[in-house]
């Protein structure tokens, strides 16, 4: 049950020179347009459609996690709010059950961050991004002098497969083996070398537990699978985030040198360009709605992949609002109005507090309030909250 209060108006928001030297590839791209131009609103509506944010989908939670190629999950709650914004009939228990049944897991994959993936994807996407995890280890080399990384991986595997271990426990055991090494570097190396998943009840709705780790193979009871191919992953990325550039896909995945995979797929894809002349790839039959298609307000969680999966984020984040969802070490939940970042929100005590970045119309305030009521009913059906427009960012 939600108690509505009268909406208050929000507050107003507060070239490099191009080198004359160009490669032949750059000159060719400049001389030969990549395809029709897609403006910012066209890219926005296409991406929202792929992200299940233009209209809520009847997909199951498992199907949605697969379609979206995982949900960013540094914290426990964001994946639940992400699906609540996207799915019709979603309940937090639906996702919690997937974790309890080991149909989904929390594991480090894209961009070296924890993602919630289907079990199948965890066994193929983690091997795909392993080169990025190997590069990550290089940042900790000074703390790993004299450490045999293969031996470390074998020891760490034995430890976590005998029983789930916390990172503190891993550090203690590995430091006893390599007392001259940096303990934190040892633990990071183990996390990078092994596909470690967070075991339940961590990640389940309404339950609290510290992070304990074991290998994906041990938790799921089946061996590792061959890495997903770069080409197959490009196609899945475009289905969930396209149209997109090579650099966009690399930003999302944390992988490098993906141009060759796009070029191999070029005969199967269609190409466009954005307003800056950047070439964009897409699936031929993927939805590209009219730019004037209505986009209802959406309450998204912090770290939602919609805002993090393109090199050029202006398709969702107006340049004037760049950086306004975070301050130092605090990240705020984004509010979409008309498909674009328009404010932030937070549940504070007994109220859902909404802070628009610019003045909203009376109709927009009503739509945002209605969507907020719906979100609260899905996520907190047993609790009564006020809804008010005010200040979230100090």
C-alpha positions as CSV (number, residue, x, y, z in Angstrom):
1,X,0.0,0.0,0.0
2,X,1.4,3.4,-1.0
3,X,0.5,6.8,0.4
4,X,0.7,9.5,-2.3
5,X,1.9,13.1,-1.5
6,X,1.6,16.1,-3.8
7,X,4.6,16.2,-6.2
8,X,7.1,19.0,-5.8
9,X,8.9,20.5,-8.8
10,X,12.6,19.5,-9.2
11,X,15.6,21.8,-9.4
12,X,17.4,23.0,-12.5
13,X,20.8,21.3,-13.2
14,X,23.7,23.2,-12.8
15,X,38.0,19.4,-29.3
16,X,40.4,18.4,-29.3
17,X,42.1,19.3,-32.6
18,X,42.0,16.4,-35.0
19,X,45.3,15.1,-36.2
20,X,46.1,15.6,-39.9
21,X,47.6,12.1,-40.0
22,X,45.0,9.4,-40.7
23,X,45.3,5.8,-41.4
24,X,43.9,4.5,-44.6
25,X,41.1,2.8,-42.7
26,X,40.2,6.1,-41.1
27,X,40.2,7.8,-44.5
28,X,38.1,5.0,-46.0
29,X,35.5,5.3,-43.2
30,X,35.3,9.0,-43.7
31,X,34.9,8.8,-47.4
32,X,32.4,5.9,-47.3
33,X,29.5,6.4,-45.0
34,X,28.8,3.5,-42.7
35,X,25.1,3.6,-43.4
36,X,22.1,5.7,-42.6
37,X,22.4,8.0,-39.6
38,X,20.6,7.1,-36.4
39,X,20.0,10.1,-34.1
40,X,20.2,10.0,-30.4
41,X,16.5,9.4,-29.9
42,X,16.5,6.6,-32.4
43,X,19.4,4.9,-30.6
44,X,17.6,5.5,-27.3
45,X,14.4,3.9,-28.4
46,X,16.1,0.9,-30.0
47,X,18.2,0.3,-26.9
48,X,15.2,0.6,-24.6
49,X,13.3,-1.9,-26.7
50,X,16.1,-4.4,-26.5
51,X,16.4,-3.8,-22.7
52,X,12.7,-4.5,-22.1
53,X,12.2,-0.9,-21.0
54,X,9.7,0.4,-23.6
55,X,7.1,-2.0,-22.4
56,X,7.3,-4.7,-19.7
57,X,8.0,-8.2,-21.0
58,X,6.1,-11.4,-20.1
59,X,9.5,-13.2,-20.0
60,X,10.4,-15.3,-17.0
61,X,13.2,-14.1,-14.8
62,X,15.6,-16.7,-16.2
63,X,14.8,-15.9,-19.8
64,X,15.3,-12.2,-19.1
65,X,18.7,-12.7,-17.4
66,X,19.8,-14.8,-20.4
67,X,18.5,-12.2,-22.9
68,X,20.2,-9.3,-21.1
69,X,23.5,-11.4,-20.9
70,X,23.5,-11.0,-17.2
71,X,22.7,-8.3,-14.7
72,X,25.3,-6.2,-12.9
73,X,25.3,-7.3,-9.3
74,X,28.0,-5.7,-7.1
75,X,25.3,-5.4,-4.5
76,X,22.5,-7.8,-3.7
77,X,19.4,-5.7,-4.5
78,X,20.1,-4.1,-7.9
79,X,19.3,-7.2,-10.0
80,X,15.9,-7.5,-8.4
81,X,15.0,-3.8,-9.1
82,X,16.4,-4.3,-12.7
83,X,13.9,-7.0,-13.4
84,X,11.1,-5.3,-11.6
85,X,11.4,-2.4,-14.1
86,X,11.5,-4.8,-17.1
87,X,9.1,-7.7,-16.4
88,X,5.4,-8.0,-16.1
89,X,4.4,-10.2,-13.1
90,X,7.9,-10.2,-11.6
91,X,8.4,-11.0,-7.9
92,X,11.7,-10.9,-6.0
93,X,11.1,-14.5,-5.0
94,X,11.3,-15.6,-8.6
95,X,14.9,-14.5,-8.9
96,X,15.8,-15.6,-5.4
97,X,14.6,-19.1,-6.3
98,X,16.8,-19.2,-9.4
99,X,19.8,-18.6,-7.1
100,X,18.7,-21.1,-4.5
101,X,18.2,-23.7,-7.3
102,X,21.6,-22.9,-8.8
103,X,19.9,-22.0,-12.1
104,X,21.6,-18.6,-11.8
105,X,24.9,-17.5,-10.1
106,X,26.8,-14.4,-9.1
107,X,30.3,-14.4,-10.7
108,X,32.9,-11.9,-11.9
109,X,32.7,-11.6,-15.6
110,X,32.2,-8.4,-17.7
111,X,34.4,-5.4,-16.8
112,X,35.8,-7.4,-13.8
113,X,32.6,-6.8,-12.0
114,X,30.1,-9.2,-10.4
115,X,27.3,-10.2,-12.7
116,X,24.3,-12.4,-12.1
117,X,24.2,-14.9,-14.9
118,X,22.3,-18.0,-15.8
119,X,24.3,-21.1,-14.9
120,X,24.8,-22.0,-18.5
121,X,26.2,-18.5,-19.3
122,X,28.5,-18.5,-16.3
123,X,30.3,-21.6,-17.7
124,X,30.9,-20.1,-21.1
125,X,31.2,-16.3,-20.6
126,X,33.7,-16.5,-17.8
127,X,36.2,-18.4,-20.0
128,X,35.6,-15.8,-22.8
129,X,36.7,-13.0,-20.5
130,X,39.6,-14.9,-19.0
131,X,42.1,-12.8,-21.0
132,X,40.8,-9.7,-19.3
133,X,41.2,-11.4,-15.9
134,X,44.7,-12.4,-16.7
135,X,45.5,-8.7,-17.6
136,X,44.0,-7.7,-14.2
137,X,46.5,-9.8,-12.4
138,X,49.3,-7.8,-14.1
139,X,48.2,-4.8,-12.0
140,X,49.1,-6.7,-8.8
141,X,52.4,-8.2,-10.0
142,X,54.5,-6.2,-7.5
143,X,52.6,-8.0,-4.7
144,X,53.1,-11.4,-6.3
145,X,56.8,-11.6,-6.7
146,X,57.9,-15.3,-6.3
147,X,54.3,-16.6,-6.6
148,X,53.7,-19.5,-8.9
149,X,50.2,-18.6,-10.2
150,X,49.4,-22.1,-11.4
151,X,50.2,-23.5,-8.0
152,X,48.2,-20.7,-6.4
153,X,45.2,-21.6,-8.6
154,X,45.5,-25.2,-7.7
155,X,45.7,-24.5,-3.9
156,X,42.9,-22.1,-4.0
157,X,40.7,-24.5,-6.0
158,X,41.3,-27.2,-3.4
159,X,40.4,-24.8,-0.6
160,X,37.1,-23.5,-2.0
161,X,36.0,-26.9,-3.3
162,X,36.5,-28.5,0.1
163,X,34.1,-25.9,1.5
164,X,33.1,-22.3,0.5
165,X,35.6,-19.8,1.7
166,X,35.5,-16.0,2.3
167,X,38.1,-13.8,0.8
168,X,39.6,-13.3,4.3
169,X,40.0,-17.0,4.6
170,X,41.6,-17.3,1.2
171,X,44.1,-14.5,2.1
172,X,45.0,-16.2,5.3
173,X,45.8,-19.6,3.8
174,X,47.5,-18.2,0.7
175,X,49.6,-15.8,2.9
176,X,50.8,-18.7,4.9
177,X,52.1,-20.3,1.7
178,X,53.7,-17.1,0.4
179,X,54.4,-14.9,3.4
180,X,56.4,-12.4,1.4
181,X,53.6,-11.7,-1.0
182,X,50.9,-9.1,-0.5
183,X,47.8,-10.8,0.9
184,X,45.3,-8.8,-1.1
185,X,47.2,-9.5,-4.3
186,X,47.1,-13.2,-3.6
187,X,43.3,-13.1,-3.1
188,X,42.8,-11.1,-6.3
189,X,45.0,-13.5,-8.2
190,X,42.9,-16.4,-7.0
191,X,39.7,-14.6,-8.0
192,X,41.1,-13.9,-11.5
193,X,42.5,-17.4,-12.1
194,X,39.4,-19.3,-11.0
195,X,35.7,-18.9,-11.9
196,X,34.5,-18.2,-8.3
197,X,30.8,-17.9,-7.6
198,X,29.2,-16.5,-4.5
199,X,27.3,-19.3,-2.8
200,X,23.8,-18.8,-1.4
201,X,22.2,-17.4,0.7
202,X,24.3,-14.5,-0.5
203,X,22.3,-12.7,-3.1
204,X,18.9,-13.9,-2.1
205,X,16.1,-11.5,-1.5
206,X,15.5,-10.6,2.2
207,X,18.4,-12.7,3.4
208,X,21.8,-11.5,4.5
209,X,25.1,-13.4,4.3
210,X,28.7,-12.6,3.8
211,X,30.4,-13.5,0.6
212,X,31.6,-17.1,0.5
213,X,33.1,-18.6,-2.7
214,X,33.5,-21.8,-4.5
215,X,34.2,-22.7,-8.2
216,X,31.4,-22.6,-10.7
217,X,32.1,-26.2,-11.7
218,X,31.8,-27.4,-8.1
219,X,28.7,-25.3,-7.3
220,X,26.9,-26.4,-10.5
221,X,28.1,-30.0,-10.4
222,X,29.4,-30.0,-14.0
223,X,32.7,-29.3,-15.7
224,X,33.7,-26.0,-17.4
225,X,32.6,-25.6,-21.0
226,X,34.4,-24.1,-24.0
227,X,34.4,-20.3,-24.0
228,X,31.6,-18.7,-25.9
229,X,32.9,-17.5,-29.3
230,X,33.5,-13.8,-29.8
231,X,31.1,-13.8,-32.8
232,X,28.2,-15.4,-30.8
233,X,28.8,-12.9,-28.0
234,X,28.7,-10.0,-30.4
235,X,25.3,-11.2,-31.7
236,X,24.0,-11.5,-28.1
237,X,25.3,-8.1,-27.2
238,X,23.6,-6.4,-30.2
239,X,20.3,-8.2,-29.4
240,X,20.4,-6.7,-25.9
241,X,22.2,-3.3,-26.4
242,X,22.4,-2.6,-30.1
243,X,22.8,-0.8,-32.5
244,X,26.4,-0.4,-31.2
245,X,30.0,0.2,-32.3
246,X,33.0,-2.0,-31.7
247,X,34.1,0.3,-29.0
248,X,30.7,0.0,-27.3
249,X,30.9,-3.8,-27.2
250,X,34.4,-3.6,-25.8
251,X,33.3,-1.2,-23.1
252,X,30.5,-3.6,-22.1
253,X,32.6,-6.7,-22.0
254,X,36.0,-5.4,-20.9
255,X,37.5,-7.3,-23.9
256,X,39.9,-5.8,-26.5
257,X,40.5,-6.4,-30.2
258,X,37.0,-7.3,-31.0
259,X,37.1,-5.6,-34.5
260,X,37.9,-8.9,-36.2
261,X,34.8,-10.6,-34.8
262,X,32.7,-7.7,-36.1
263,X,34.3,-7.9,-39.5
264,X,33.7,-11.6,-39.8
265,X,30.1,-11.0,-39.0
266,X,29.7,-7.9,-41.3
267,X,28.0,-9.9,-44.1
268,X,25.3,-10.9,-41.6
269,X,24.8,-7.5,-40.1
270,X,23.4,-4.1,-41.1
271,X,25.4,-0.9,-40.5
272,X,24.5,2.6,-39.5
273,X,26.3,5.6,-38.2
274,X,25.6,7.9,-35.3
275,X,25.5,11.7,-35.5
276,X,29.3,11.8,-35.0
277,X,30.0,9.4,-37.9
278,X,30.8,6.4,-35.8
279,X,29.9,3.1,-37.4
280,X,27.2,1.1,-35.7
281,X,26.4,-2.6,-36.3
282,X,23.1,-4.2,-35.7
283,X,21.1,-7.4,-36.4
284,X,19.0,-7.1,-39.5
285,X,15.7,-8.0,-37.9
286,X,16.2,-6.3,-34.5
287,X,13.6,-3.7,-33.4
288,X,14.4,-0.1,-34.2
289,X,11.3,1.8,-33.1
290,X,10.3,5.2,-34.3
291,X,12.2,7.9,-32.3
292,X,8.8,9.3,-31.2
293,X,7.7,6.1,-29.6
294,X,6.5,6.8,-26.0
295,X,8.9,5.7,-23.3
296,X,7.3,5.4,-19.8
297,X,9.2,6.4,-16.7
298,X,11.4,3.7,-15.2
299,X,13.1,3.4,-11.8
300,X,16.4,1.6,-12.3
301,X,18.9,0.4,-9.8
302,X,22.4,1.7,-9.3
303,X,24.9,0.0,-11.7
304,X,22.2,-0.9,-14.2
305,X,23.9,-2.1,-17.4
306,X,21.7,0.2,-19.5
307,X,23.9,3.1,-18.3
308,X,27.3,1.2,-18.4
309,X,27.4,-0.8,-21.6
310,X,28.3,1.8,-24.3
311,X,31.4,3.9,-24.9
312,X,29.1,6.7,-25.9
313,X,26.4,6.9,-23.2
314,X,24.5,9.9,-24.7
315,X,21.9,7.5,-26.0
316,X,20.6,7.4,-22.4
317,X,22.5,10.1,-20.5
318,X,22.2,13.6,-21.7
319,X,25.6,15.3,-21.6
320,X,24.4,17.9,-19.1
321,X,23.7,15.1,-16.7
322,X,26.9,13.2,-17.1
323,X,28.3,12.0,-13.7
324,X,25.1,13.0,-11.8
325,X,24.3,9.5,-10.6
326,X,27.4,9.3,-8.4
327,X,29.4,11.3,-5.9
328,X,32.8,10.1,-4.7
329,X,31.9,6.5,-3.5
330,X,28.1,6.9,-3.5
331,X,26.1,5.7,-6.5
332,X,22.5,6.8,-6.8
333,X,19.6,5.0,-8.5
334,X,18.7,6.5,-11.9
335,X,15.2,7.6,-13.0
336,X,14.3,7.6,-16.7
337,X,11.8,10.0,-18.1
338,X,11.0,10.0,-21.8
339,X,13.7,7.3,-22.0
340,X,16.6,9.4,-20.7
341,X,18.3,9.9,-17.4
342,X,16.2,12.6,-15.7
343,X,16.9,12.2,-12.0
344,X,17.7,9.9,-9.1
345,X,15.7,8.2,-6.4
346,X,16.2,6.4,-3.1
347,X,14.0,4.8,-0.5
348,X,14.7,6.7,2.7
349,X,13.0,5.5,5.9
350,X,9.3,5.6,5.1
351,X,9.4,7.3,1.7
352,X,10.4,6.9,-1.9
353,X,12.2,10.2,-2.5
354,X,12.6,11.3,-6.1
355,X,15.0,14.1,-7.2
356,X,14.5,15.3,-10.8
357,X,17.4,17.1,-12.4
358,X,15.1,19.5,-14.3
359,X,11.6,20.7,-13.9
360,X,9.0,18.0,-14.8
361,X,5.6,18.8,-16.2
362,X,2.5,18.0,-14.2
363,X,1.8,15.1,-16.5
364,X,5.3,13.7,-16.1
365,X,5.1,14.0,-12.3
366,X,1.9,12.0,-12.4
367,X,3.5,9.3,-14.6
368,X,6.6,9.1,-12.4
369,X,4.5,8.8,-9.2
370,X,2.3,6.1,-10.8
371,X,5.4,4.1,-11.8
372,X,6.9,4.6,-8.3
373,X,3.7,3.2,-6.8
374,X,3.9,0.2,-9.0
375,X,7.6,-0.4,-8.2
376,X,6.9,-0.3,-4.5
377,X,4.0,-2.7,-4.8
378,X,6.2,-5.2,-6.6
379,X,9.3,-4.9,-4.4
380,X,7.8,-4.1,-1.0
381,X,4.1,-5.2,-1.0
382,X,4.0,-5.5,2.8
383,X,5.3,-2.0,3.6
384,X,3.6,1.4,3.2
385,X,5.7,4.2,1.8
386,X,5.0,7.9,1.0
387,X,6.2,9.1,-2.4
388,X,7.7,12.6,-2.5
389,X,9.8,14.7,-4.7
390,X,12.7,16.2,-2.9
391,X,16.5,15.9,-2.4
392,X,18.4,12.6,-2.7
393,X,21.9,13.9,-3.4
394,X,23.3,16.0,-0.5
